[in-house]
Amino acid sequence: MAKKTIFIVEDEEDIVSLLKYNLEQEGYVIHSVESGAQALLEIPKVMPNLILLDLMIPEIDGFDVCKALKADSKTSDIPIIMISAKSQEHTIVAGLELGADDYVTKPFSLSI
C-alpha cells in the first residue's frame, strides 16, 4: 500500500522540522515549501493527500493559496488544514469559508 503524502506550507523552520519528524514517524511522506508561490507550483505536481497550510507565509498568503487550490479542479478535493498564530474567530471563519477543512492555532501540541 502506498504511503500517504502530506504537504506542509510553512516558513518557520522549527515548525516544519517538528511536523516533519513526527509525521514521518507515523509513516507519512512529507513535502514542504516556505512560500505561497512555491506551494502553488509544487502542490499540483505532488498531489498530496493532505495540506498543512500556514496563513502568514511569504509572497502569497495562506488565504490566497487556499482560494487558488480550491478553485482549481485538479486540487480542489485535497483537504487543507490551516495552521496559524491568528486565533481570532473572524480569521478562523474566513479560512473555513475559503474551503479549509479545519483550522489549528499555534502553538499546538503533538502529544496524544
ZAKE-135584 format. One record per residue: residue in one letter; z, y, x of N, C-alpha, C in turn. Coordinates in steps of 0.1 Angstrom, whole numbers, plus 5000, padded with zeros to 4 digits. Each point is the difference from the previous one (the first is absolute). Layout:
BEGIN
marmi  n.zz  n.yy  n.xx  ca.zz  ca.yy  ca.xx  c.zz  c.yy  c.xx
A  Z  Y  X  Z  Y  X  Z  Y  X
...
% end
This chain:
BEGIN
marmi  n.zz  n.yy  n.xx  ca.zz  ca.yy  ca.xx  c.zz  c.yy  c.xx
M  5000  4988  5008  5000  5012  4992  5000  5012  5009
A  4991  5010  4997  4999  5012  5008  5013  5009  4998
K  5004  5006  5011  5011  5009  5000  4997  5013  4992
K  5009  5005  4993  4999  5013  4992  5000  5011  5010
T  4992  5011  4998  4999  5011  5008  5007  5012  4994
I  5008  5008  5008  5006  5012  4995  4995  5011  5009
F  4996  5011  4994  4995  5011  5008  5010  5012  4999
I  5005  5004  5011  5010  5011  5001  4993  5013  5004
V  5002  5010  4992  4995  5014  5003  5012  5009  5002
E  5004  5002  5013  5013  5006  5003  4998  5007  5014
D  5005  5012  5002  4999  5007  5013  5012  4999  5008
E  5011  4995  4995  5013  4999  5007  5000  4986  5007
E  4998  5000  5013  4999  4987  5008  5012  4991  4998
D  5012  5005  4999  5012  4992  4998  4999  4992  4987
I  4996  5007  4989  4999  4993  4987  4989  4990  5000
V  4989  5003  5007  4989  4990  5001  5005  4988  5007
S  5007  5002  5011  5005  4988  5008  5010  4992  4992
L  5009  5007  4993  5010  4993  4992  4993  4991  4989
L  4991  5007  4992  4993  4992  4990  4991  4989  5005
K  4993  5003  5011  4991  4990  5006  5008  4988  5004
Y  5011  5002  5008  5008  4989  5005  5005  4991  4988
N  5006  5007  4990  5006  4992  4989  4990  4993  4992
L  4989  5007  4997  4989  4993  4992  4993  4989  5007
E  4998  5002  5013  4994  4989  5008  5009  4988  5000
Q  5013  5002  5001  5010  4989  4999  4999  4992  4987
E  4996  5007  4990  4998  4993  4987  4986  4994  4998
G  4991  5001  5010  4988  4993  5000  4988  5009  4996
Y  5002  5013  4999  4989  5009  4996  4992  5004  5013
V  4987  5003  4998  4992  5006  5010  5000  5015  4997
I  5003  5008  5010  5002  5015  4999  4989  5008  5007
H  4995  5009  4993  4991  5011  5006  5007  5013  4997
S  4998  5009  5009  5006  5013  4998  4991  5012  5006
V  5001  5011  4994  4994  5012  5005  5010  5012  4997
E  4997  5011  5007  5010  5011  5000  4995  5012  4991
S  4988  5000  4995  4995  5011  4992  4993  4996  4988
G  4999  5009  4990  4993  4998  4988  4985  4997  5002
A  4994  5008  5009  4986  4998  5003  4997  4986  5006
Q  5009  4996  5009  4998  4986  5006  5002  4990  4989
A  5009  5002  4991  5002  4990  4989  4988  4998  4991
L  4994  5012  4997  4988  4999  4991  4988  4993  5007
L  5000  5001  5013  4989  4993  5008  5003  4985  5001
E  5013  4996  5003  5003  4987  5004  5004  4990  4988
I  5006  5006  4990  5004  4991  4989  4989  4993  4993
P  4988  5006  4998  4989  4993  4994  4994  4989  5009
K  5002  5001  5013  4996  4990  5009  5009  4988  5000
V  5013  5002  4999  5011  4990  5001  5002  4993  4986
M  4999  5008  4989  5003  4995  4987  5013  4993  4999
P  5011  5007  5003  5013  4994  5000  5005  4995  4986
N  5010  4992  5000  5007  4996  4987  5009  5011  4995
L  5005  5009  5009  5010  5010  4996  4999  5011  5010
I  5002  5013  4995  5000  5012  5008  5014  5006  4999
L  5006  5003  5012  5012  5008  5000  4996  5014  5005
L  5001  5010  4992  4994  5013  5002  5011  5011  5000
D  5001  5006  5012  5009  5012  5001  4993  5012  4994
L  5008  5009  4995  4993  5012  4994  4997  5011  5010
M  5009  5002  5009  4999  5011  5010  4994  4995  5013
I  4986  4998  4999  4993  4995  5012  4989  5011  5004
P  4996  4999  5012  4990  5010  5005  4986  4999  4993
E  4993  5011  5000  4986  5001  4996  4998  5000  4985
I  5003  4989  4993  4999  4999  4986  5013  4994  4995
D  5007  5007  4991  5014  4995  4996  4999  4987  4991
G  5011  4994  4999  5000  4987  4993  4996  5001  4985
F  5002  5011  4993  4996  5002  4987  4985  4999  4999
D  4993  5007  5009  4985  5000  5000  4994  4987  5005
V  5007  4993  5009  4996  4986  5004  5001  4991  4988
C  5011  5000  4993  5002  4992  4988  4989  5003  4990
K  4998  5012  4997  4990  5004  4990  4986  4995  5004
A  4996  5001  5013  4987  4996  5004  4999  4984  5000
L  5011  4993  5003  4999  4986  5000  4999  4995  4986
K  5007  5006  4991  5000  4995  4986  4987  5004  4993
A  4993  5010  5005  4987  5004  4994  4989  4992  5005
D  5002  4992  5011  4989  4992  5006  5001  4986  4994
S  4990  4995  4994  5000  4987  4993  5003  4989  5010
K  4997  5002  5012  5002  4989  5010  5015  4999  5003
T  5008  5011  5000  5014  5000  5004  5009  5003  4988
S  4995  5002  4989  5009  5004  4989  5010  4990  4995
D  4998  4988  5003  5009  4989  4995  5011  4997  5011
I  4999  5006  5012  5010  4997  5010  5013  5007  4996
P  5011  4993  4999  5013  5006  4997  5005  5010  5011
I  5005  5011  4996  5005  5010  5009  5015  5003  4997
I  5008  4999  5011  5014  5004  4999  5001  5013  5009
M  5003  5011  4993  5002  5012  5008  5014  5000  5006
I  5001  5005  5012  5013  5001  5008  5001  5015  5004
S  5011  5006  4996  5001  5014  5004  5015  5004  5000
A  5003  5011  5008  5013  5006  5000  5001  5009  4988
K  4989  5003  4994  5000  5009  4988  5006  4992  4988
S  5011  5003  4995  5007  4992  4989  5001  5008  4987
Q  4993  5011  4999  5001  5008  4987  4992  4992  4990
E  5006  5000  4988  4994  4993  4989  4985  5004  4997
H  4997  5012  5001  4986  5005  4998  4990  4994  5010
T  5005  4998  5013  4992  4994  5010  4997  4985  4997
I  5011  4994  4997  4999  4985  4996  4990  4998  4989
V  5002  5008  4989  4991  4999  4988  4986  5003  5004
A  4998  5010  5008  4986  5004  5004  4993  4988  5008
G  5008  4994  5009  4994  4988  5007  4997  4989  4991
L  5008  4997  4990  4998  4989  4991  4988  5003  4991
E  4999  5013  4996  4989  5004  4991  4986  4999  5007
L  5000  5001  5013  4988  4999  5008  4996  4985  5002
G  5009  4991  4996  4996  4986  5001  5009  4992  5009
A  5009  5006  5007  5009  4992  5008  5008  4990  4991
D  5002  4988  5005  5007  4989  4993  5015  5002  5001
D  5005  5006  5010  5014  5002  5002  5003  5011  5010
Y  5012  5005  5001  5003  5011  5009  5014  4997  5006
V  5001  5000  5013  5012  4998  5007  5004  5012  5008
T  5012  5004  4999  5005  5012  5007  5006  4996  5014
K  4997  5009  5010  5006  4998  5013  5014  5007  5000
P  5010  4996  5007  5000  4987  5007  5001  4988  4991
F  4995  4989  5004  5001  4988  4992  5006  4989  5009
S  5005  4989  4993  5006  4989  5007  4991  4988  4999
L  4999  4992  5011  4992  4988  5000  5009  4988  4998
S  5013  5002  4998  5009  4988  4999  4998  4994  4986
I  5003  4987  4999  4998  4993  4988  5013  4997  4994
% end
